[in-house]
Amino acid sequence: MPGPSRRLRSSGARRPALFWAAVLLAFAVGVALGGGVLARFTTDGDLKDLRTKVDQLEQSNAALTDRARAADAFADGAAPSTLGRSLAGVPVLVVVAPSADRGDVAQISRRLTQGGGTVAGTLTLTADLYAEDKAERLRGVVDNAVPNGVTLDAALVDPRARAGDLLGAVLLSEGAAKAPSTGRTDALAALKQAGFVDFSGPTVPGARAAVIVTGGTVPGERAGEGQGIGRLAAALSRHGDGAVLAGRTGSSQGAGPIVVVRQDKALAPELATVDDADTVVGQVSTALALAQATRDDVRAYGTGVR
């Protein structure tokens, strides 16, 4: 039986050769990795470079933070003289969007008062106002709540814009605040009962001007919310003596509500905007922008202004 014996011996002879070939191959790969790819991440020189870059970034960040604090300190100290009595005798409606920070709202209200104005009332918008699956219901509630003597702009198709037009019509007026009327209180009550707005007390007092406070960055999947807030604010600003849309840092980027206003050549000259309302500078700018808007001087403030 010579055949089988030769096959077994031949197979057995190949095994040590394959084994050592595998060992040598593994060793060669290890040397290559150690001297090439991995070495890039483990050599002292590269680690030093990385540490240097981290230190530089930390120093730059610290410098920017110091500058921001200095700017806020200056704005706080200069606010009384900057604002003066620019809002004296102006009752202001504060409209709070779902994403607004309550701290921002409080500080903006403080600056409005510091400029001589008064916060006539606060109206809170709910998340349902911007829910796509409730858009048609909102349209129906708005159209049915329009009081006698009020006509909404037929060109406003978006339900949020129509809601803003209605709110402006019943809450804002030029020269002097409107006295409460049955039609106005009924319209507000209908929106509140439907879950689209909220407010304390039986109704919201009238005002001459408005500040709409919103949040910051709006994720792409919630782009409709950013557009809705921008359109509501723009429609509301058609009424009264002036209005400002104030958002946090990031509100003038991507799907943010301020983008809607600033990129529209028809809206930008009508509605003042502030995109850093989470800073003292932005909060003072909001009051200043409103004072200017009441004098037909509409401006844009913030870090996102181009």
ZAMI-103524 format. One line per field, with one value per residue: chain; x, y, z of N, C-alpha, C in turn. Coordinates in steps of 0.1 Angstrom, whole numbers, always signed. Layout:
N
c: (A:...)
neast: (X:...)
nnorth: (Y:...)
nup: (Z:...)
caeast: (X:...)
canorth: (Y:...)
caup: (Z:...)
ceast: (X:...)
cnorth: (Y:...)
cup: (Z:...)
This chain:
306
c: (A:A:A:A:A:A:A:A:A:A:A:A:A:A:A:A:A:A:A:A:A:A:A:A:A:A:A:A:A:A:A:A:A:A:A:A:A:A:A:A:A:A:A:A:A:A:A:A:A:A:A:A:A:A:A:A:A:A:A:A:A:A:A:A:A:A:A:A:A:A:A:A:A:A:A:A:A:A:A:A:A:A:A:A:A:A:A:A:A:A:A:A:A:A:A:A:A:A:A:A:A:A:A:A:A:A:A:A:A:A:A:A:A:A:A:A:A:A:A:A:A:A:A:A:A:A:A:A:A:A:A:A:A:A:A:A:A:A:A:A:A:A:A:A:A:A:A:A:A:A:A:A:A:A:A:A:A:A:A:A:A:A:A:A:A:A:A:A:A:A:A:A:A:A:A:A:A:A:A:A:A:A:A:A:A:A:A:A:A:A:A:A:A:A:A:A:A:A:A:A:A:A:A:A:A:A:A:A:A:A:A:A:A:A:A:A:A:A:A:A:A:A:A:A:A:A:A:A:A:A:A:A:A:A:A:A:A:A:A:A:A:A:A:A:A:A:A:A:A:A:A:A:A:A:A:A:A:A:A:A:A:A:A:A:A:A:A:A:A:A:A:A:A:A:A:A:A:A:A:A:A:A:A:A:A:A:A:A:A:A:A:A:A:A:A:A:A:A:A:A:A:A:A:A:A:A)
neast: (+8:+17:+8:-12:+5:+25:+9:+1:+25:+34:+14:+18:+43:+38:+25:+42:+55:+35:+27:+50:+51:+28:+34:+56:+43:+24:+42:+55:+33:+28:+51:+49:+26:+33:+55:+43:+12:+1:+21:+18:+0:+12:+37:+59:+62:+39:+19:+26:+20:-7:-14:-6:-24:-48:-44:-42:-68:-83:-73:-82:-109:-113:-106:-126:-148:-143:-144:-172:-183:-174:-186:-213:-213:-208:-230:-250:-244:-246:-272:-294:-288:-287:-312:-329:-358:-371:-393:-414:-447:-455:-474:-467:-471:-461:-452:-449:-432:-433:-407:-393:-370:-377:-362:-350:-373:-381:-359:-360:-384:-378:-360:-376:-393:-373:-368:-389:-413:-443:-453:-480:-494:-491:-489:-490:-479:-488:-474:-492:-500:-481:-481:-482:-503:-524:-529:-550:-572:-565:-567:-595:-605:-594:-605:-632:-633:-629:-636:-665:-660:-634:-610:-591:-560:-562:-542:-526:-519:-508:-518:-506:-497:-521:-532:-515:-521:-548:-544:-529:-547:-567:-554:-534:-529:-525:-510:-527:-537:-562:-595:-609:-630:-660:-659:-631:-623:-637:-626:-600:-606:-616:-594:-578:-594:-593:-568:-545:-534:-524:-531:-531:-558:-590:-588:-565:-548:-549:-524:-497:-475:-453:-434:-421:-409:-387:-370:-337:-316:-332:-340:-336:-357:-378:-385:-408:-418:-401:-405:-432:-433:-419:-436:-460:-451:-444:-469:-484:-470:-480:-498:-504:-478:-453:-430:-410:-390:-375:-349:-329:-293:-285:-310:-310:-301:-300:-330:-342:-365:-360:-346:-365:-377:-356:-346:-366:-375:-397:-406:-385:-381:-402:-404:-386:-356:-338:-311:-297:-308:-303:-283:-270:-265:-281:-307:-309:-307:-331:-351:-343:-345:-373:-381:-371:-385:-411:-408:-408:-383:-369:-348:-321:-306:-277:-256:-259:-263:-258)
nnorth: (-12:+14:+39:+54:+58:+76:+98:+105:+111:+132:+152:+155:+166:+191:+206:+217:+235:+253:+262:+277:+296:+310:+321:+337:+355:+367:+380:+398:+414:+425:+440:+458:+472:+482:+498:+516:+524:+522:+535:+561:+570:+567:+577:+599:+625:+630:+628:+649:+670:+667:+673:+699:+711:+707:+723:+748:+751:+751:+774:+793:+790:+798:+824:+834:+830:+848:+872:+872:+873:+898:+914:+910:+921:+947:+954:+951:+971:+993:+993:+1009:+1036:+1032:+1022:+1041:+1060:+1048:+1031:+1041:+1043:+1023:+995:+961:+930:+898:+870:+836:+810:+774:+763:+782:+796:+799:+816:+834:+847:+860:+877:+893:+905:+920:+938:+952:+966:+981:+999:+1015:+1005:+984:+952:+941:+917:+881:+856:+822:+799:+767:+733:+720:+738:+738:+712:+690:+672:+685:+707:+713:+713:+735:+755:+755:+763:+788:+802:+801:+816:+842:+875:+897:+924:+920:+910:+885:+882:+871:+861:+846:+815:+794:+777:+785:+810:+823:+821:+838:+862:+865:+867:+890:+908:+909:+915:+935:+970:+1002:+1031:+1032:+1009:+984:+984:+957:+935:+917:+900:+897:+885:+861:+850:+844:+827:+805:+796:+789:+769:+750:+741:+754:+777:+793:+810:+831:+840:+855:+865:+880:+911:+939:+953:+975:+968:+939:+911:+882:+853:+828:+795:+780:+763:+744:+712:+693:+675:+688:+709:+721:+733:+754:+770:+775:+791:+814:+823:+828:+848:+868:+873:+883:+906:+924:+940:+965:+987:+977:+949:+922:+893:+872:+850:+822:+815:+801:+801:+814:+798:+770:+753:+772:+796:+823:+823:+820:+845:+864:+856:+862:+886:+902:+900:+906:+935:+942:+929:+930:+913:+892:+872:+861:+859:+845:+857:+885:+908:+902:+902:+929:+940:+932:+947:+972:+969:+966:+992:+1007:+996:+1005:+1030:+1028:+1018:+992:+965:+940:+921:+904:+874:+861:+878:+890)
nup: (+0:-10:-20:-2:+20:+10:+6:+31:+44:+28:+33:+61:+60:+49:+69:+91:+75:+67:+91:+101:+81:+86:+111:+104:+87:+104:+121:+104:+97:+122:+127:+106:+113:+138:+132:+114:+109:+136:+149:+144:+162:+186:+190:+207:+197:+182:+202:+217:+200:+198:+225:+226:+207:+220:+243:+231:+221:+245:+257:+238:+240:+266:+264:+247:+263:+284:+270:+263:+288:+296:+277:+283:+309:+304:+288:+307:+325:+309:+301:+314:+305:+277:+270:+282:+285:+264:+259:+272:+284:+267:+264:+264:+248:+257:+240:+243:+230:+226:+228:+242:+267:+301:+317:+299:+291:+315:+319:+296:+299:+321:+310:+292:+310:+323:+303:+304:+296:+299:+308:+295:+292:+291:+268:+261:+238:+227:+222:+205:+187:+167:+157:+131:+126:+136:+122:+104:+121:+137:+118:+113:+139:+142:+120:+126:+149:+144:+152:+147:+124:+120:+97:+83:+66:+34:+19:+36:+41:+56:+86:+111:+105:+101:+126:+140:+127:+136:+164:+165:+156:+175:+198:+196:+189:+174:+188:+211:+237:+231:+245:+264:+245:+238:+215:+212:+236:+234:+211:+220:+241:+226:+213:+235:+247:+227:+230:+219:+228:+259:+289:+319:+340:+330:+304:+280:+284:+262:+240:+227:+214:+207:+219:+207:+221:+216:+212:+207:+185:+160:+154:+123:+118:+131:+116:+107:+130:+135:+112:+115:+139:+130:+109:+123:+140:+122:+110:+131:+136:+118:+130:+155:+170:+167:+167:+179:+172:+192:+197:+210:+209:+179:+167:+144:+125:+102:+106:+121:+136:+131:+108:+89:+88:+83:+58:+41:+19:+21:+47:+64:+66:+82:+106:+136:+147:+170:+177:+199:+225:+248:+261:+280:+265:+242:+254:+263:+238:+227:+239:+231:+203:+201:+209:+189:+167:+172:+163:+136:+128:+119:+129:+128:+152:+167:+168:+145:+124:+92)
caeast: (+0:+26:+1:-17:+16:+31:+0:+1:+38:+34:+5:+25:+55:+34:+19:+52:+59:+24:+27:+60:+47:+18:+41:+63:+34:+19:+53:+57:+22:+30:+62:+44:+17:+40:+63:+36:-1:+0:+32:+14:-8:+18:+50:+59:+60:+24:+12:+29:+13:-21:-16:-5:-36:-58:-41:-46:-83:-88:-70:-91:-123:-113:-106:-139:-157:-140:-150:-186:-187:-171:-197:-226:-212:-209:-244:-258:-241:-250:-286:-302:-286:-290:-327:-335:-373:-375:-405:-423:-460:-458:-478:-461:-476:-451:-457:-439:-432:-431:-393:-386:-365:-384:-352:-349:-386:-381:-349:-364:-395:-371:-354:-387:-397:-362:-369:-401:-425:-450:-457:-494:-499:-483:-496:-482:-483:-486:-468:-502:-501:-472:-482:-487:-515:-535:-529:-564:-581:-562:-573:-609:-607:-591:-615:-645:-631:-627:-648:-671:-652:-620:-608:-578:-553:-565:-529:-520:-524:-504:-526:-499:-497:-535:-534:-508:-529:-559:-539:-525:-559:-575:-546:-525:-534:-516:-513:-533:-542:-577:-603:-614:-643:-666:-653:-617:-622:-643:-616:-589:-611:-617:-580:-574:-602:-589:-554:-535:-527:-527:-529:-537:-570:-601:-583:-551:-550:-544:-511:-494:-463:-452:-421:-423:-397:-386:-358:-325:-315:-344:-336:-342:-370:-388:-384:-421:-420:-394:-412:-445:-431:-415:-447:-469:-446:-445:-483:-487:-463:-487:-506:-497:-468:-440:-428:-396:-389:-362:-345:-316:-282:-288:-323:-309:-294:-308:-345:-346:-376:-355:-342:-377:-379:-345:-344:-378:-373:-409:-408:-374:-382:-414:-403:-373:-352:-327:-308:-289:-316:-298:-272:-275:-265:-293:-319:-310:-310:-345:-359:-338:-351:-387:-382:-368:-396:-422:-405:-406:-369:-368:-334:-318:-294:-273:-244:-261:-266:-248)
canorth: (+0:+26:+52:+61:+62:+88:+110:+109:+117:+145:+161:+158:+175:+205:+212:+226:+247:+262:+268:+287:+306:+318:+328:+348:+365:+375:+388:+408:+424:+432:+450:+469:+481:+489:+509:+524:+530:+525:+544:+575:+574:+564:+583:+610:+637:+632:+630:+663:+678:+666:+680:+714:+716:+708:+734:+760:+752:+755:+788:+801:+789:+806:+838:+837:+830:+860:+882:+871:+878:+913:+921:+910:+930:+961:+956:+952:+984:+1004:+992:+1021:+1048:+1028:+1022:+1053:+1058:+1046:+1024:+1048:+1043:+1013:+982:+951:+917:+889:+857:+826:+798:+762:+760:+793:+794:+808:+825:+844:+855:+868:+888:+902:+913:+930:+949:+960:+974:+990:+1009:+1023:+998:+976:+939:+941:+903:+870:+845:+810:+790:+753:+725:+716:+749:+735:+698:+689:+665:+694:+719:+716:+717:+749:+764:+756:+770:+802:+808:+802:+825:+856:+884:+907:+935:+916:+902:+879:+883:+859:+855:+838:+801:+785:+779:+792:+825:+828:+822:+850:+873:+867:+871:+904:+916:+910:+919:+947:+982:+1013:+1043:+1029:+995:+982:+979:+943:+933:+903:+893:+894:+875:+849:+844:+839:+816:+794:+791:+782:+757:+740:+737:+760:+788:+793:+823:+832:+849:+853:+869:+887:+925:+944:+960:+983:+961:+925:+904:+868:+847:+814:+788:+781:+755:+736:+700:+692:+668:+696:+722:+727:+741:+767:+778:+780:+802:+825:+828:+834:+861:+878:+878:+891:+919:+933:+948:+972:+996:+971:+936:+916:+879:+870:+836:+819:+812:+790:+803:+820:+788:+758:+753:+781:+805:+836:+821:+822:+860:+871:+852:+866:+900:+909:+899:+911:+949:+944:+923:+930:+900:+891:+858:+857:+863:+838:+865:+899:+916:+899:+907:+944:+943:+929:+959:+983:+966:+969:+1006:+1012:+992:+1014:+1042:+1023:+1015:+977:+961:+927:+920:+891:+869:+855:+889:+891)
caup: (+0:-11:-24:+9:+29:+5:+7:+46:+46:+21:+41:+73:+58:+46:+81:+97:+66:+67:+105:+102:+72:+92:+121:+98:+82:+115:+126:+94:+99:+135:+125:+97:+121:+149:+126:+105:+113:+150:+154:+143:+174:+199:+191:+216:+190:+179:+214:+221:+191:+202:+237:+222:+201:+231:+251:+224:+220:+258:+258:+229:+246:+278:+260:+242:+274:+291:+262:+264:+301:+296:+269:+291:+320:+298:+284:+319:+331:+299:+297:+317:+296:+263:+268:+287:+286:+250:+258:+282:+280:+257:+270:+256:+249:+256:+235:+247:+222:+234:+231:+249:+280:+310:+322:+289:+292:+327:+317:+285:+305:+330:+302:+287:+321:+325:+293:+307:+291:+309:+303:+296:+294:+286:+261:+259:+227:+230:+211:+195:+176:+156:+154:+117:+125:+142:+114:+98:+132:+140:+107:+116:+151:+139:+111:+133:+161:+139:+156:+137:+121:+118:+85:+82:+53:+26:+14:+46:+39:+67:+98:+121:+101:+103:+140:+143:+122:+145:+177:+164:+154:+187:+210:+193:+182:+172:+195:+224:+238:+229:+256:+262:+239:+238:+204:+215:+247:+228:+202:+228:+248:+217:+211:+247:+249:+218:+234:+211:+236:+273:+296:+332:+341:+320:+291:+279:+281:+249:+240:+215:+208:+211:+218:+207:+226:+211:+217:+198:+173:+157:+146:+110:+119:+136:+108:+106:+142:+133:+102:+121:+148:+122:+102:+133:+145:+111:+108:+143:+136:+110:+139:+166:+167:+165:+172:+178:+174:+199:+199:+216:+200:+170:+162:+130:+116:+99:+105:+132:+132:+127:+94:+80:+87:+77:+44:+33:+17:+24:+61:+72:+69:+90:+120:+141:+152:+179:+177:+210:+236:+260:+267:+285:+253:+234:+261:+262:+224:+224:+243:+222:+190:+201:+210:+175:+158:+174:+156:+122:+125:+121:+127:+132:+161:+172:+162:+131:+115:+81)
ceast: (+9:+19:-4:-6:+23:+22:+0:+14:+39:+26:+11:+36:+50:+30:+29:+55:+48:+24:+37:+57:+37:+24:+48:+55:+28:+30:+55:+46:+23:+40:+57:+35:+24:+49:+56:+24:-2:+10:+27:+6:+0:+32:+49:+56:+46:+16:+14:+21:-2:-24:-15:-18:-48:-56:-45:-61:-88:-85:-79:-105:-124:-114:-119:-150:-155:-146:-165:-191:-185:-182:-210:-225:-213:-223:-253:-257:-246:-265:-295:-300:-289:-305:-334:-350:-379:-389:-416:-437:-464:-462:-474:-467:-464:-457:-446:-441:-429:-416:-385:-381:-371:-375:-351:-362:-385:-371:-353:-375:-389:-366:-365:-392:-386:-363:-381:-414:-432:-453:-472:-500:-490:-492:-487:-487:-479:-480:-479:-504:-492:-472:-489:-500:-527:-536:-543:-574:-578:-568:-588:-613:-605:-601:-628:-645:-630:-639:-653:-662:-638:-619:-593:-573:-555:-552:-522:-526:-520:-512:-520:-499:-511:-538:-527:-515:-541:-555:-535:-537:-567:-567:-537:-533:-524:-520:-518:-538:-557:-583:-608:-628:-647:-660:-639:-616:-627:-633:-604:-594:-613:-604:-575:-581:-597:-574:-543:-527:-531:-524:-536:-549:-580:-597:-569:-554:-544:-531:-508:-483:-462:-438:-425:-409:-397:-373:-346:-326:-327:-339:-343:-356:-381:-388:-397:-424:-413:-400:-425:-444:-427:-427:-458:-464:-447:-459:-488:-482:-470:-496:-498:-487:-454:-439:-414:-398:-375:-360:-332:-306:-286:-302:-322:-302:-303:-322:-350:-356:-371:-350:-353:-379:-368:-342:-356:-377:-386:-411:-397:-375:-394:-413:-389:-369:-339:-324:-299:-296:-312:-286:-278:-275:-277:-306:-320:-313:-325:-354:-355:-345:-366:-389:-380:-379:-408:-421:-403:-391:-367:-354:-333:-305:-290:-261:-246:-264:-255:-248)
cnorth: (+12:+39:+59:+66:+75:+100:+115:+116:+131:+156:+165:+167:+189:+213:+222:+238:+257:+270:+280:+299:+316:+326:+340:+359:+373:+385:+400:+419:+432:+443:+462:+478:+489:+500:+518:+531:+533:+534:+558:+580:+572:+570:+596:+623:+640:+634:+644:+673:+679:+674:+695:+719:+717:+720:+747:+762:+756:+769:+797:+801:+798:+821:+843:+839:+844:+872:+883:+877:+893:+920:+921:+920:+944:+964:+958:+966:+995:+1004:+1004:+1033:+1045:+1028:+1035:+1051:+1056:+1038:+1029:+1048:+1033:+1000:+971:+937:+907:+875:+847:+814:+786:+759:+772:+790:+804:+819:+837:+853:+864:+880:+898:+911:+924:+941:+958:+970:+985:+1001:+1017:+1017:+990:+963:+938:+927:+893:+859:+834:+802:+776:+745:+721:+726:+745:+720:+697:+682:+673:+706:+723:+720:+731:+759:+766:+765:+785:+809:+810:+812:+840:+865:+892:+919:+932:+907:+898:+881:+870:+853:+846:+824:+792:+788:+787:+807:+831:+830:+835:+862:+876:+872:+886:+913:+919:+915:+932:+958:+993:+1025:+1041:+1015:+994:+978:+965:+943:+919:+895:+889:+883:+861:+842:+837:+826:+803:+788:+783:+769:+746:+735:+743:+771:+786:+807:+823:+842:+847:+857:+875:+902:+929:+951:+967:+976:+947:+920:+889:+861:+832:+808:+790:+773:+746:+724:+699:+685:+676:+710:+729:+737:+755:+776:+783:+792:+815:+831:+834:+847:+872:+883:+886:+905:+929:+942:+955:+982:+990:+957:+931:+901:+877:+855:+834:+817:+800:+791:+809:+811:+777:+760:+763:+791:+818:+835:+825:+837:+867:+868:+856:+881:+908:+910:+907:+926:+952:+939:+923:+916:+901:+876:+853:+862:+855:+845:+879:+908:+914:+904:+922:+948:+941:+941:+971:+981:+969:+984:+1012:+1008:+1000:+1027:+1039:+1022:+1000:+972:+946:+927:+906:+886:+863:+866:+890:+904)
cup: (+0:-13:-11:+18:+24:+7:+22:+49:+40:+29:+54:+72:+55:+59:+88:+88:+67:+81:+105:+92:+78:+103:+115:+93:+93:+121:+117:+95:+111:+134:+117:+105:+131:+143:+117:+111:+128:+156:+154:+155:+187:+200:+200:+209:+186:+191:+219:+213:+195:+215:+234:+216:+211:+239:+244:+223:+234:+261:+250:+235:+258:+275:+254:+253:+282:+283:+263:+277:+302:+288:+276:+303:+315:+294:+296:+325:+322:+296:+301:+308:+281:+261:+272:+290:+272:+249:+268:+276:+270:+264:+260:+258:+247:+252:+237:+238:+230:+237:+238:+263:+290:+316:+312:+289:+303:+325:+306:+291:+314:+322:+296:+298:+324:+315:+294:+302:+302:+301:+305:+299:+288:+280:+257:+248:+231:+219:+201:+184:+164:+152:+140:+117:+131:+133:+109:+109:+136:+131:+110:+128:+149:+131:+117:+145:+157:+144:+145:+136:+119:+105:+84:+68:+45:+20:+24:+46:+51:+79:+109:+118:+104:+118:+145:+139:+132:+158:+176:+163:+167:+199:+208:+186:+183:+181:+209:+225:+237:+243:+254:+255:+239:+227:+206:+225:+242:+219:+210:+236:+239:+214:+223:+249:+239:+221:+227:+218:+250:+279:+310:+332:+330:+306:+291:+276:+267:+251:+227:+207:+213:+210:+218:+210:+222:+216:+207:+186:+172:+149:+133:+110:+124:+128:+107:+118:+140:+123:+107:+130:+140:+115:+111:+137:+134:+109:+119:+142:+126:+117:+150:+161:+165:+172:+170:+180:+180:+202:+205:+205:+192:+163:+148:+121:+113:+97:+116:+127:+127:+112:+85:+78:+79:+62:+35:+31:+20:+39:+69:+75:+79:+104:+124:+147:+160:+180:+189:+223:+249:+266:+271:+273:+244:+241:+261:+247:+220:+227:+234:+208:+189:+201:+196:+166:+160:+168:+141:+118:+129:+119:+132:+141:+164:+164:+148:+121:+104:+74)
